[in-house]
Amino acid sequence: QVQLVESGGGSVQAGGSLKLSCVASGFRISGCGMAWYRQAPGKERDLVSRIDDMGTTYYADSVKGRFTISRLNDMNTLNLQMNRLKTEDTAVYFCRALCQINAWGQGTQVTVSS
């Protein structure tokens, strides 16, 4: 059974940092593209960052230079380091396995206050 479990969310002030983690089970992430999405209240779920199985990364313009995605294949874990957080980064953050059908985590709340 494929499972993705996010952690690391919380409340921080603008300018602060958080590190999100996503632990996968039921499959190996080593051959799988992985991604982080986020959904703010009343808005659609948007792609934040993606990393393929070779380590090539993509970032949305809104987070480029502030967020860093990484993967620890031996720990079956996906991370997202978020620095210089802004109030507009407030959202529920979801982990997704791109090689699995409809494989999403339950989400972790990130709240950034001014």
VOVEX-109721 format. One record per residue: x, y, z of N, C-alpha, C in turn; residue in one letter. Coordinates in pm, whole numbers, padded with zeros to 5 digits, always signed. Example, Ala and Ser with C-alpha at 12.3 -4.5 7.8 and 13.67 -1.06 7.14 Angstrom:
+01319-00569+00780+01230-00450+00780+01320-00330+00780a/+01285-00225+00708+01367-00106+00714+01290+00003+00787s/
This chain:
+00084-00119+00000+00000+00000+00000+00088+00124+00000q/+00065+00210-00099+00144+00332-00111+00096+00435-00008v/+00191+00488+00067+00159+00593+00164+00265+00702+00159q/+00220+00825+00177+00308+00940+00187+00267+01018+00312l/+00361+01044+00399+00329+01112+00523+00420+01235+00538v/+00356+01352+00534+00430+01477+00547+00442+01517+00693e/+00546+01593+00722+00565+01650+00854+00648+01777+00840s/+00656+01854+00948+00742+01971+00950+00672+02104+00936g/+00542+02101+00911+00469+02226+00901+00459+02295+01036g/+00411+02418+01033+00396+02493+01156+00370+02639+01128g/+00384+02718+01233+00361+02863+01223+00493+02935+01244s/+00524+03025+01153+00646+03104+01162+00617+03248+01121v/+00705+03335+01157+00695+03473+01113+00761+03487+00976q/+00717+03588+00905+00777+03616+00774+00928+03632+00789a/+00998+03572+00694+01144+03573+00699+01204+03449+00761g/+01119+03371+00825+01165+03250+00891+01179+03133+00796g/+01211+03018+00855+01236+02897+00777+01161+02779+00835s/+01129+02685+00748+01073+02557+00787+01128+02451+00693l/+01135+02328+00742+01173+02216+00657+01065+02111+00661k/+01009+02082+00546+00907+01980+00535+00972+01848+00493l/+00917+01740+00543+00963+01607+00504+00843+01522+00464s/+00868+01429+00375+00765+01337+00329+00828+01198+00325c/+00777+01110+00408+00827+00973+00413+00733+00883+00335v/+00790+00810+00240+00711+00721+00156+00721+00577+00204a/+00614+00504+00186+00616+00360+00213+00533+00290+00107s/+00562+00162+00086+00489+00085-00012+00551+00087-00150g/+00652+00168-00170+00726+00174-00296+00857+00246-00268f/+00949+00236-00363+01078+00304-00350+01074+00434-00430r/+01118+00544-00368+01115+00672-00440+01233+00685-00536i/+01330+00593-00528+01453+00610-00604+01430+00619-00755s/+01328+00553-00805+01302+00559-00948+01182+00644-00984g/+01147+00732-00895+01020+00803-00906+01040+00953-00899c/+00976+01026-00989+00971+01170-00973+00883+01204-00854g/+00923+01306-00778+00850+01345-00659+00824+01495-00664m/+00721+01538-00595+00687+01680-00602+00620+01727-00474a/+00629+01858-00455+00554+01927-00350+00453+02020-00417w/+00332+02016-00367+00225+02105-00408+00179+02183-00285y/+00105+02288-00308+00042+02359-00197-00093+02411-00239r/-00178+02426-00138-00314+02475-00161-00350+02573-00052q/-00371+02697-00092-00416+02801+00000-00569+02799+00006a/-00627+02853+00112-00773+02853+00125-00841+02919+00005p/-00937+02850-00053-01011+02905-00164-00939+02904-00297g/-00821+02842-00301-00743+02841-00424-00717+02697-00469k/-00669+02686-00591-00637+02553-00645-00505+02503-00588e/-00486+02373-00600-00361+02312-00558-00257+02336-00668r/-00146+02397-00632-00044+02436-00729+00087+02363-00705d/+00159+02339-00812+00292+02279-00802+00390+02380-00746l/+00464+02340-00643+00566+02425-00584+00704+02387-00639v/+00732+02257-00636+00864+02210-00678+00857+02063-00715s/+00949+02023-00801+00951+01886-00849+01095+01841-00864r/+01120+01713-00840+01254+01657-00860+01239+01522-00929i/+01313+01502-01038+01299+01374-01107+01396+01271-01049d/+01394+01151-01107+01475+01043-01050+01625+01066-01069d/+01663+01160-01157+01805+01192-01177+01848+01312-01093m/+01752+01371-01020+01786+01485-00936+01764+01620-01001g/+01710+01621-01121+01679+01749-01186+01560+01813-01118t/+01573+01941-01090+01469+02010-01012+01398+02117-01093t/+01278+02146-01048+01196+02255-01101+01134+02328-00983y/+01128+02462-00996+01065+02544-00893+00968+02642-00957y/+00856+02662-00892+00767+02769-00933+00839+02902-00915a/+00808+02997-00999+00875+03128-00991+00860+03191-00853d/+00748+03168-00790+00718+03232-00662+00809+03184-00549s/+00873+03068-00567+00957+03014-00459+01103+02999-00499v/+01133+03027-00624+01269+03011-00675+01366+03096-00595k/+01476+03035-00554+01577+03106-00475+01551+03102-00325g/+01432+03056-00285+01400+03050-00142+01378+02907-00094r/+01326+02822-00180+01295+02683-00145+01395+02590-00212f/+01425+02480-00145+01513+02378-00201+01452+02240-00179t/+01431+02170-00289+01378+02033-00281+01495+01936-00285i/+01484+01829-00210+01588+01726-00210+01526+01591-00179s/+01601+01487-00213+01551+01353-00189+01660+01269-00125r/+01621+01187-00031+01711+01092+00034+01658+00954-00001l/+01709+00901-00110+01654+00774-00159+01671+00661-00057n/+01784+00659+00012+01806+00548+00104+01713+00554+00225d/+01657+00675+00249+01561+00688+00358+01418+00701+00306m/+01404+00687+00174+01271+00696+00111+01198+00824+00151n/+01274+00935+00152+01223+01061+00204+01246+01175+00105t/+01146+01260+00096+01152+01382+00016+01147+01500+00112l/+01232+01599+00089+01236+01717+00175+01209+01845+00096n/+01166+01947+00169+01152+02080+00111+01200+02180+00217l/+01315+02239+00192+01367+02344+00280+01310+02477+00233q/+01243+02546+00321+01178+02672+00287+01239+02784+00368m/+01305+02876+00301+01368+02990+00367+01302+03120+00325n/+01328+03223+00402+01272+03358+00372+01124+03348+00340r/+01053+03283+00428+00909+03261+00406+00833+03392+00403l/+00729+03394+00320+00643+03510+00305+00501+03472+00346k/+00421+03572+00376+00283+03544+00416+00207+03470+00306t/+00243+03497+00182+00175+03431+00071+00215+03284+00055e/+00312+03238+00134+00346+03096+00134+00251+03014+00222d/+00165+03082+00294+00070+03013+00381-00021+02922+00299t/-00023+02793+00334-00099+02694+00259-00083+02559+00326a/-00162+02465+00280-00137+02325+00313-00044+02270+00205v/+00063+02206+00248+00163+02153+00156+00147+02001+00146y/+00147+01955+00021+00125+01813-00006+00244+01755-00081f/+00276+01633-00048+00377+01555-00117+00307+01467-00220c/+00370+01449-00334+00311+01364-00437+00418+01279-00503r/+00383+01153-00528+00470+01061-00603+00420+01056-00746a/+00500+01106-00839+00456+01121-00977+00449+00988-01052l/+00514+00886-01001+00512+00755-01067+00399+00666-01017c/+00325+00714-00922+00214+00638-00864+00083+00709-00896q/-00020+00629-00920-00150+00688-00952-00213+00746-00826i/-00244+00877-00834-00317+00943-00725-00251+00925-00590n/-00118+00934-00587-00045+00916-00461-00012+01051-00400a/-00092+01086-00300-00076+01213-00229-00065+01187-00080w/+00007+01276-00012+00005+01273+00133-00118+01345+00185g/-00130+01348+00317-00247+01410+00378-00232+01561+00392q/-00109+01609+00376-00084+01753+00382-00035+01797+00518g/+00041+01905+00519+00088+01966+00642+00071+02117+00630t/+00018+02178+00734-00016+02321+00730+00108+02406+00756q/+00126+02505+00672+00230+02606+00690+00161+02741+00700v/+00185+02810+00810+00125+02942+00832+00236+03043+00856t/+00239+03146+00774+00341+03249+00785+00272+03380+00821v/+00309+03438+00932+00248+03562+00979+00343+03679+00959s/+00283+03795+00948+00364+03916+00923+00412+03977+01053s/
